[in-house]
C-alpha cells in the first residue's frame, strides 16, 4: 500500500480540497431558490470515464462563471487517470484528460488532487501518478491563456523521491505563472519528507525539502498539506511531521520575498497536543502575513479536537481550540476540513464532529474582526442529516461575511447526499441538498467535495455521485444567490447603492426628478422592494431634485 492509500485510510474521510457558491439558504432574509440551475455531469467526463469512477476533487473560480476543476476517472482499461475542465462565461466546456499524463502514468494510478487559478484561463493543478514500476510520483500541469500544457513530474522530485512515493497535495497561484505548491516524498531511507516548489514567471523551479522540516521531522513522516499565496512570493503553508519521540506535530511556514523561511511547530499547540497527534490540514491567507490555519490534535484524554491559529502582520500567534467545539464534540472526534479568509481577521472554518451517540455532524465557525465565534452545527443539516453522518468538506469566502460551504450527509434512506449552504451579511443560511443531484445520484452516495466563489453570491461546486449503473460520476453545479430587491426609497444614493450591492443586485438607470423626497435622496425605485430576481439584476432609481418650486 502506498502512502497515498495509507493517508486516506488513516485520516478517514478528510477531503483533499484547496482552492477551493453562495447557494441561497432558507433562513430569514434569504431565499431557498437556486438561480444557477441544477447539477450536471461534468461535460465530456462520461466519455472518459468508461471504468466508472470519476470525481471532482477540486475547483477554483476567479470571477463569476470563470472556473476550473479536476479530479480522477477510470478509463476503459480500468486505469485511473486525471481530467481537467474549464468554465468560461458561465458555460462548462468538455473535460479533457490531463495532457501528457497518460505517458507518465504507465502504472495506471493517477489522481488530480488540486486546482488553483489566478485569473481566468491561468491555472495550475497537480497530484500524483504511478510510473511503470508502480511507484507514486508527483506531477504538475499549468494552464496558460486558457490552454492546458503538458503534465510533468514535479521538477526536482526525481532526485528527492528516491524512495518512490510522492504526491503533490496543494497548489496556490497569486498571479498568472506565479504559484507555489507542496506535498511529500519518500527519501532513500524510506522516510517521508515535506517539499515545496515555486513557479516564477511561468517556470516551475526545483522542489526542495521544506526548509526547517529536516530538524523537526526526526521521526521521518512529514507532509505539506496546504499552501496559500495571497501575493507573489508571499505564501504560507501548513502540514505535519513526526518528532523524535514518535509523536505527530503540526507546522506552519512562511514565504517572504520569494524565499521560504524555516517551518516551525505551530505556536501554542504543544500545550494542547498532549497525546502527540497533531495535523495541520488547512490554511488561507487574505494578504501577505495575514493568514489562518487549522487542523486537529489529541488532548490528554486521547480525544481528537480541532484548532485554529492566526498569522497577523507576519507573526503566527498561539493556536487555540476552536471555540464551542467541546460542547458539540462529545465523542471526542472532530476535524477541520477547510478554511477560507476574505480579509485580515475575517475567516470561516468548517469540519465535522461526533456526538456521544457516534453520530457525525457538520460544523462551521466564523471569525469576525480577529475573534473566532463559537462553532455551530451547520444550520439546516439537522433536518437533512436524518441518518446522522454529515461532513463539511470545503468553504470559500470571496468577501467578508459572504461565504459558502459544501459537504455531504445521509438522508432517511441512508443514501449519501451532497449539500451546500451560504453566508450572507455574516449570517449562515440553512443548508440545502445540491439542486439536481437527487436526479443524478439515483443510487445515492452524492458528495460535494469542493466549492469556490468567484464573486459574492456567485460560485460553483463539484463532487461525485453514483448513477443507475453504480458508476461513480463527476458533477459540477453553478449557484447564484438571487437578487432580492431591498427598500432604498428615502436613502441617500450612496447608501442605496450599498444596499443594492449587498442584496446581490446591481444599480441600473439613475434619473433625477422633482419630488417631495428630500433633495439627493432616492424618491422611487423599480422593481418594488421584495421582488426576487436573478443574481445581478438591475434596480432603477429616481433621485429627488427636491420639491418643484
C-alpha positions in Angstrom: 0.0 0.0 0.0 1.4 3.4 -0.9 1.4 6.3 1.5 -1.3 7.9 -0.5 -3.6 5.0 0.3 -2.4 5.0 3.9 -3.2 8.7 4.3 -6.7 8.1 3.0 -7.3 5.2 5.4 -5.6 6.9 8.5 -7.3 10.2 8.0 -10.7 8.7 7.2 -12.8 11.0 5.1 -10.6 14.0 5.2 -11.1 15.7 1.9 -8.2 17.0 -0.2 -9.5 20.3 -1.2 -7.9 23.6 -1.8 -8.8 26.3 -3.5 -11.2 26.0 -3.2 -21.3 29.3 -4.1 -23.4 31.2 -2.4 -26.3 28.7 -2.8 -29.0 30.5 -1.0 -30.3 29.0 2.2 -33.7 29.4 3.8 -33.2 31.5 6.8 -34.7 34.9 7.5 -34.0 37.3 4.7 -32.8 34.6 2.3 -34.4 32.6 -0.4 -34.2 28.8 -0.7 -34.1 29.3 -4.5 -31.2 28.4 -6.6 -30.8 30.7 -9.6 -27.9 28.9 -11.2 -29.6 25.7 -12.2 -29.2 22.0 -11.4 -26.1 20.0 -11.0 -24.9 18.3 -14.2 -22.5 15.5 -15.0 -19.2 17.1 -16.0 -19.5 17.6 -19.8 -17.3 15.1 -21.6 -16.4 13.2 -18.4 -18.7 10.3 -19.3 -16.8 9.6 -22.5 -13.5 9.5 -20.5 -14.9 7.6 -17.5 -15.5 4.2 -19.1 -14.4 2.5 -16.0 -17.0 4.4 -13.9 -15.0 6.1 -11.2 -14.9 9.9 -11.6 -15.0 12.7 -9.2 -14.4 16.5 -8.9 -11.7 16.8 -6.2 -11.0 20.5 -6.5 -12.5 23.6 -8.1 -11.2 27.2 -8.4 -13.1 30.3 -9.5 -11.6 33.7 -10.2 -14.7 35.5 -11.3 -18.4 34.8 -11.8 -18.6 31.9 -14.3 -14.8 31.7 -14.7 -13.6 28.4 -13.1 -11.5 25.3 -13.5 -12.0 21.9 -11.9 -10.4 18.5 -12.0 -10.2 15.1 -10.5 -9.7 11.4 -11.3 -11.6 9.0 -13.6 -11.2 5.4 -14.7 -10.6 4.6 -18.4 -11.8 1.6 -20.4 -8.7 -0.4 -19.3 -9.6 0.2 -15.6 -6.7 2.6 -15.2 -7.1 5.6 -13.0 -6.4 8.9 -15.0 -7.0 12.6 -14.3 -9.1 15.2 -16.0 -9.4 19.0 -16.1 -12.4 21.0 -17.1 -12.9 24.8 -17.5 -15.9 27.1 -17.3 -15.9 30.3 -19.4 -18.6 33.0 -19.3 -20.8 30.6 -17.3 -20.5 27.7 -19.6 -18.7 24.5 -18.8 -16.6 23.1 -21.6 -15.8 19.4 -22.1 -13.5 17.7 -19.7 -10.2 16.5 -21.1 -7.6 14.1 -19.9 -4.7 16.0 -18.4 -2.4 16.4 -21.4 0.7 14.2 -21.3 -0.2 12.4 -18.1 -1.0 9.1 -19.7 2.6 9.0 -20.9 3.8 9.4 -17.3 1.1 7.2 -15.8 2.3 3.9 -17.1 1.1 2.1 -13.9 -2.4 3.5 -14.3 -2.9 5.1 -10.9 -3.2 8.8 -11.3 -5.2 11.3 -9.3 -5.6 15.1 -9.6 -5.8 16.5 -6.1 -5.9 20.2 -6.5 -6.6 23.1 -8.9 -5.8 26.8 -8.3 -6.4 29.7 -10.7 -5.0 33.2 -10.5 -7.3 34.6 -13.2 -9.5 33.2 -16.0 -7.5 30.7 -18.0 -4.4 31.0 -15.8 -4.3 28.0 -13.5 -2.1 25.2 -12.1 -3.1 21.7 -11.0 -1.4 18.7 -9.6 -1.5 15.3 -7.9 0.3 12.0 -8.4 0.6 9.2 -10.9 2.1 5.6 -11.0 5.1 5.1 -13.1 6.0 1.9 -15.0 7.3 0.4 -11.7 4.0 1.2 -10.0 5.7 3.9 -7.8 3.8 7.1 -7.0 5.3 10.3 -8.4 4.1 13.9 -8.1 3.0 15.9 -11.1 2.1 19.5 -12.1 0.3 20.9 -15.1 -0.3 24.5 -15.9 -3.0 26.4 -17.9 -1.9 29.5 -19.8 -4.3 31.7 -21.7 -7.0 29.0 -21.5 -4.8 26.2 -22.8 -3.6 23.3 -20.6 0.0 22.4 -21.1 1.7 19.0 -20.7 1.9 17.4 -17.3 5.4 17.0 -15.9 6.9 15.2 -12.9 7.4 17.9 -10.3 10.9 19.3 -11.1 13.5 18.1 -8.6 11.4 15.3 -7.1 13.2 12.7 -9.3 16.3 13.3 -7.1 14.4 13.8 -3.8 12.0 10.9 -4.2 14.5 8.1 -4.2 12.0 6.1 -2.1 9.5 6.3 -4.9 6.4 7.5 -3.2 5.5 11.2 -3.8 2.4 13.3 -4.2 1.6 17.0 -4.7 -1.1 17.8 -2.2 -1.7 21.6 -2.6 -1.1 24.4 -5.0 -1.9 28.1 -4.8 -1.5 30.8 -7.5 -1.2 34.5 -6.7 -0.9 35.7 -10.3 -0.5 34.1 -13.7 2.6 32.0 -13.7 3.3 32.8 -10.0 2.4 29.9 -7.9 3.6 27.7 -5.0 2.9 24.1 -4.2 3.7 21.4 -1.7 3.4 17.8 -0.8 5.6 14.8 0.3 8.1 12.3 -1.0 10.0 9.3 0.3 13.7 9.6 0.6 16.3 6.9 0.2 15.8 5.5 3.7 12.1 5.2 3.2 11.3 8.2 5.4 8.7 10.7 4.3 9.7 14.3 3.9 7.8 17.5 3.0 8.6 19.6 -0.1 7.8 23.0 -1.5 8.2 24.2 -5.1 7.6 27.6 -6.7 6.7 28.8 -10.1 8.1 32.2 -11.2 7.5 33.9 -14.4 5.7 30.8 -15.7 8.6 28.4 -15.0 8.5 25.9 -12.2 11.7 25.7 -10.2 13.1 22.6 -8.5 11.3 21.2 -5.4 13.2 21.3 -2.2 12.7 19.8 1.2 10.6 22.3 3.1 13.2 24.4 4.9 13.3 23.7 8.7 11.5 20.3 8.4 14.7 18.3 8.5 15.3 19.4 12.1 11.7 18.9 13.1 11.0 15.6 11.3 13.2 13.3 13.3 10.6 10.5 13.1 10.6 10.6 9.3 7.0 11.3 8.4 6.2 14.8 7.1 3.9 16.4 4.6 2.8 19.8 3.3 -0.9 19.6 3.3 -2.0 23.1 2.3 -0.4 26.2 0.7 -2.0 29.7 0.3 -0.5 32.6 -1.7 -2.3 35.9 -1.5 0.6 37.8 -3.3 3.5 36.9 -5.5 6.3 35.3 -3.4 4.3 35.7 -0.2 2.8 32.4 0.8 2.1 30.3 3.9 2.0 26.6 4.3 0.9 24.0 6.9 1.3 20.3 7.4 2.7 17.9 9.9 5.8 15.9 10.9 6.8 13.1 13.3 9.1 14.1 16.1 11.9 12.1 17.7 9.5 10.7 20.3 7.2 9.3 17.7 4.5 12.0 18.2 2.9 13.9 15.3 3.1 17.7 15.4 1.7 20.4 13.1 3.9 23.1 11.5 3.5 26.4 9.6 6.0 28.0 7.3 6.1 31.4 5.5 7.5 32.5 2.2 8.6 36.2 2.1 10.1 37.8 -1.0 10.0 34.5 -2.8 12.1 32.8 -0.1 10.7 30.1 2.2 11.6 30.6 5.8 12.0 27.6 8.2 9.0 25.6 9.2 8.1 25.9 12.9 5.9 24.0 15.2 2.6 25.8 15.4 2.9 28.1 18.5 0.8 27.1 21.5 -0.1 23.7 20.0 2.3 21.8 22.3 0.2 22.7 25.3 -2.9 21.4 23.6 -1.5 18.4 21.8 -0.8 16.3 25.0 -1.1 12.9 23.3 1.2 14.0 20.4 -1.1 13.6 17.4 -1.5 16.9 15.7 -2.1 17.6 12.0 -2.2 20.9 10.1 -4.7 20.4 7.4 -5.8 23.8 6.0 -4.5 27.3 5.5 -5.8 30.5 3.9 -4.3 34.0 3.5 -6.1 37.2 2.6 -2.9 39.2 2.4 0.8 38.7 2.9 1.3 37.8 6.5 -2.4 37.7 7.3 -3.5 34.1 7.4 -5.3 31.5 9.4 -4.7 27.7 9.6 -6.5 24.8 11.2 -6.3 21.1 11.9 -6.7 18.6 14.8 -4.8 17.4 17.8 -5.3 14.9 20.6 -5.7 16.1 24.1 -4.7 14.4 27.3 -7.7 12.0 27.2 -7.0 10.8 23.7 -9.8 12.9 22.2 -9.4 14.4 18.8 -10.0 18.2 19.0 -9.8 20.9 16.4 -7.6 24.1 16.5 -7.3 27.4 14.6 -4.2 29.6 14.6 -3.8 33.1 13.1 -0.9 34.9 11.5 -1.0 38.7 11.9 1.5 41.1 10.4 3.7 38.1 9.6 3.7 36.6 13.1 1.9 33.4 14.0 0.1 33.6 17.3 -0.8 30.8 19.6 -3.2 28.1 18.5 -6.5 27.8 20.3 -9.1 25.1 20.4 -12.0 26.1 18.1 -14.4 27.9 20.5 -17.5 25.9 21.2 -16.3 22.7 19.7 -16.1 20.9 23.0 -19.9 21.3 23.6 -20.5 19.7 20.2 -17.8 17.1 20.1 -19.0 14.9 22.9 -17.4 11.8 21.4 -14.0 13.4 21.1 -13.5 13.0 17.4 -13.5 16.2 15.4 -11.6 17.6 12.4 -11.1 20.6 10.2 -11.9 20.2 6.5 -11.2 23.6 5.1 -10.6 27.3 5.9 -11.1 30.5 3.9 -10.2 34.1 4.7 -11.7 37.1 2.9 -9.8 39.7 4.9 -7.5 40.0 7.9 -9.3 38.5 10.9 -12.3 37.6 8.7 -12.4 33.9 8.0 -14.6 30.8 8.1 -13.6 27.2 9.1 -15.5 24.0 8.6 -15.3 20.4 9.6 -17.1 17.6 11.4 -17.5 16.2 14.8 -19.1 13.1 16.5 -21.7 13.2 19.2 -21.8 10.8 22.2 -24.1 8.7 20.1 -21.4 8.3 17.5 -23.3 10.5 15.1 -21.2 12.6 12.6 -22.3 16.2 12.3 -21.1 19.1 10.2 -19.9 22.3 11.8 -18.8 25.8 10.9 -17.2 28.7 12.8 -16.7 32.3 11.7 -14.0 34.8 12.6 -15.0 38.5 12.8 -12.6 41.3 13.5 -10.0 38.8 14.6 -12.2 37.0 17.1 -13.4 33.4 16.4 -17.0 32.8 17.2 -18.3 29.5 18.6 -18.6 26.5 16.3 -22.2 25.6 15.5 -23.8 22.7 13.6 -24.3 23.9 10.0 -27.8 25.4 10.0 -30.3 23.1 8.3 -28.2 19.9 8.4 -30.2 18.6 11.3 -33.2 18.3 9.1 -31.3 16.8 6.2 -29.0 14.5 8.1 -31.6 12.0 9.3 -29.1 9.1 9.3 -26.6 11.1 11.3 -23.5 11.2 9.1 -22.7 14.7 7.9 -19.3 16.2 6.9 -18.4 19.8 5.8 -15.5 19.5 3.4 -15.0 22.9 1.8 -15.6 26.6 2.3 -15.0 29.7 0.2 -15.2 33.3 1.2 -14.9 35.9 -1.6 -15.8 38.8 0.7 -16.1 39.5 4.4 -19.3 37.9 5.7 -20.0 36.3 2.3 -19.1 32.7 2.2 -20.3 29.3 1.1 -19.7 25.7 2.2 -20.3 22.2 0.9 -20.3 18.6 2.1 -22.4 15.5 2.4 -25.0 13.9 4.7 -27.1 10.8 4.9 -30.8 11.0 4.4 -33.6 8.9 5.9 -32.9 6.1 3.3 -29.3 6.0 4.4 -28.3 7.5 1.0 -25.4 9.9 1.0 -26.4 13.3 -0.5 -24.5 16.5 -1.3 -25.3 19.8 0.5 -24.4 23.5 0.2 -25.1 26.5 2.4 -24.3 30.1 2.2 -23.5 33.0 4.5 -24.8 36.4 3.7 -24.1 39.6 5.7 -22.4 37.4 8.2 -25.4 35.1 8.8 -25.3 31.4 7.7 -28.5 30.3 5.9 -29.9 26.8 6.0 -28.1 24.0 4.1 -29.9 22.5 1.1 -29.4 19.4 -0.9 -27.4 20.4 -4.1 -30.2 21.0 -6.7 -30.3 18.4 -9.4 -28.2 15.8 -7.5 -31.2 13.8 -6.5 -31.9 13.1 -10.2 -28.3 12.3 -10.9 -27.5 10.2 -7.8 -30.2 7.6 -8.2 -28.0 5.1 -6.3 -27.2 7.7 -3.6 -23.6 8.5 -2.5 -23.6 12.1 -3.6 -20.8 14.3 -2.2 -19.9 18.0 -2.8 -16.1 17.8 -2.2 -15.2 21.2 -3.4 -16.6 24.7 -3.6 -15.3 28.1 -4.8 -16.8 31.5 -5.2 -15.7 33.8 -8.0 -17.7 36.7 -6.5 -20.0 37.2 -3.6 -23.1 35.2 -4.3 -21.8 33.6 -7.5 -20.0 30.3 -7.1 -19.5 26.7 -8.3 -19.2 23.4 -6.6 -18.2 19.9 -7.6 -18.1 16.3 -6.4 -19.4 12.9 -7.4 -22.4 10.6 -7.3 -23.4 7.0 -8.2 -25.6 6.6 -11.3 -28.1 3.9 -12.1 -25.3 1.6 -13.2 -23.5 2.1 -9.9 -20.8 4.0 -11.7 -19.3 7.0 -9.9 -19.6 10.1 -12.0 -18.3 13.7 -11.5 -20.7 16.7 -11.3 -20.4 20.4 -11.3 -23.1 23.0 -10.3 -23.3 26.7 -10.6 -25.1 28.7 -7.9 -26.1 32.3 -7.7 -27.9 33.8 -4.7 -30.9 35.6 -6.0 -31.3 39.4 -6.1 -33.9 40.3 -3.5 -34.6 43.9 -4.2 -34.1 46.0 -1.0 -36.2 49.0 0.1 -34.0 52.0 -0.7 -36.5 54.9 -1.1 -35.6 57.7 1.3 -31.9 56.6 1.4 -29.0 58.7 0.1 -27.8 57.5 -3.3 -24.6 56.2 -1.7 -26.5 54.2 0.9 -28.9 52.9 -1.7 -26.1 51.7 -3.9 -24.5 49.9 -1.0 -27.8 48.2 0.0 -28.4 47.1 -3.6 -25.0 45.6 -3.9 -25.4 43.8 -0.6 -28.6 42.2 -1.9 -26.8 40.7 -4.9 -28.4 43.2 -7.3 -26.9 46.0 -9.4 -27.7 49.6 -9.8 -29.5 50.3 -13.1 -30.5 53.5 -14.7 -30.4 56.6 -12.4 -32.5 59.6 -13.2 -33.4 62.7 -11.4 -36.8 64.2 -10.9 -38.6 66.7 -8.8 -40.2 65.1 -5.7 -41.3 65.7 -2.2 -38.5 63.5 -1.0 -35.5 65.4 0.4 -33.2 66.5 -2.3 -30.5 64.0 -3.1 -32.5 61.1 -1.6 -33.9 58.2 -3.6 -37.5 59.1 -4.4 -38.5 56.0 -6.3 -37.2 52.5 -7.3 -38.1 49.8 -9.8 -38.7 46.9 -9.2 -40.5 47.2 -5.9 -38.9 46.0 -2.7 -39.0 42.3 -2.0 -39.0 41.3 -5.7 -36.8 38.3 -6.3 -34.8 38.3 -9.4 -31.7 36.7 -10.9 -28.4 37.4 -9.3 -27.1 40.7 -10.6 -30.4 42.1 -11.9 -30.6 45.9 -12.1 -32.6 48.2 -9.9 -33.5 51.5 -11.5 -33.5 54.6 -9.2 -35.0 58.0 -9.2 -33.2 60.6 -7.2 -35.0 63.7 -5.9 -34.2 67.1 -7.2 -36.3 68.5 -4.3 -39.8 69.9 -4.4 -40.6 71.8 -7.6 -41.0 75.5 -6.8 
